């Protein structure tokens, strides 16, 4: 399934993903109830969790993976 990343370093990227979370370049994105239209279809929106991004030094913590 294709999903849309919102906020964070991956904002606007459409990537393959499913489930409750998606990891993109060591950053965690969580599923929302939102849908967005892209290229004639609907994609689920995943929002960035800034506390679980490697650039903030927290990507290796268990609760962030």
N, C-alpha and C positions, 0 to 999 in steps of 0.2 A: 504494500500500500504506500502511496506517496503522501507525505505530510509536509506542512509548512512550518518553518521555524520562525518564531517571533521574538524580538528583542535579542540582546546579546550579540556576540560576534557573528552568529549565523543568521541574523535577521533577514528574512526574505528568501532564504534558501528552501528549495523543495527537494526533499530527500526521501529515500526508502526508510520506512520504519513502521512499527506497530507496538501495541502494548501500552503500558503506562508511562514509559520514559524512552527517550532517544538520546544517544550520545553522539555529538558532532564535535570533532576536533577537541576532545577532552572537556567538553562542556555538556552539562546535563539539561535536557529540555523535558518538561512534563506535559502530558496530555491535558487538553482543555475540552470543554463542551462546544467550542467554536468550530465553525466550518468556514472555508473561504473558497472562492471560485478561482481556478487556475486552468488555463488552456482548455476551456470548455467542460471541465469536470470539477467536482468538489473534493477538497482535501481537508483533513483534520488539522487543527492548529495546535502546535506544541509551544509552550512558553519557556523561556530561559530561566534557570535557577542560578542567579548570580553567586550564591554562596557555595555552589558546587562546580566551580570553573577553575581549571588548572592555573590560569593566570592570577587567581587570587590565592594560590597556594593551598587549595583545599580539595583538589580533584582526586587525591589519593585516599581521602578519609572514607571509611566503610559506609557511613550513612549517605555519602554522595555518589555511590556507585550502584 
